[in-house]
């Protein structure tokens, strides 16, 4: 019985509406993909079904690696999660810290109507959460040591909804800490200024905005079905096709579309790339970095790459110190 409980815990995300791969969202993902292919792409129903359930995609070596990584990472998460700082711990610490700031008044906006407080909290926590995801994602691409970790996700050569779990455990830890800090901070600030009326508008226990994000095709971002939005809307919301562009190996697509739900972060900071009609994208990494299906490479290569980055930086520092020392000994030179 205990063994079955452990198995259930590993696959619990499929029954949890707070997770992207909740079976209800996956069902709607398939439905949306079929409707798009039939109504917009003018495919026959049979052709649409065949494309959605394309075995060469769903059972490719890269996809099979995704399924294995999902199980391994879920087991790892079950052990590591209790050791990570929680959003509640951060919210509690910050809430009491705010009391020590003399010019801040606790309960300053406590008289605000509850419906307004709940709406504000629902929107702000979703917005802050999305912005911090954008920032961390951008840093993952810009900082070599973080890229050594994040490129595990980009090594996928075919994409399915399970590809969202193709992340190195170190990246999972970093994103877990990000969520705890972002959400805990918003919770503390709202509780301090608005009092006990702070709450979320939810559907199935999920922030209503997150629920909308998932039921409108969040899983299609990691898929082979390229759903595009109107150009004006792709300046506001990231379409599935835009995230697929983010995974493209084409040079013009590098460091584009870091956003998760909102595209206006990319628009504001110059990393927006609109989707391209009928474009044929190739996913993965360049051959010298590729490790699409080798699990040992996926899990251990990032440590080697981080060590190489550190070695190069130490070498540069040592060379700079030696140059300064030489100039100090021979100032005329």
Buried (B, 14 or more C-beta within 10 A) or exposed (E): EEEEEEEEEBEEBEEBBBBBBBEBBBEBBBEBBBEBBBEEBEBEEEEBBEBBEBEEBBEBEBBEBBBBBBEBBBEBBEEBEEEBEBBEEBBBEBBEEBEEEEEEEEEEBEEBEEEEBBBBBBBEBBBBBBBBBBBBBBBBBEEEBBBBBBBBBBBBBBBBBBBBBBBBBBBBBBBBBBBBBBBBBBBBBBBBBBBEBBEBBBBEEBBBBBBBBBBBBBBBBBBBBBBBBEEEEBBBBBBBBBBBBBBBBEEEBEEBBBBBBBBBBBBEEEBBBBBBEEBEBEBBBEEEBBBBBBEEBBBEBBEEBBEEBEEEEEEEEEEEEEEEEEEEEEEEE
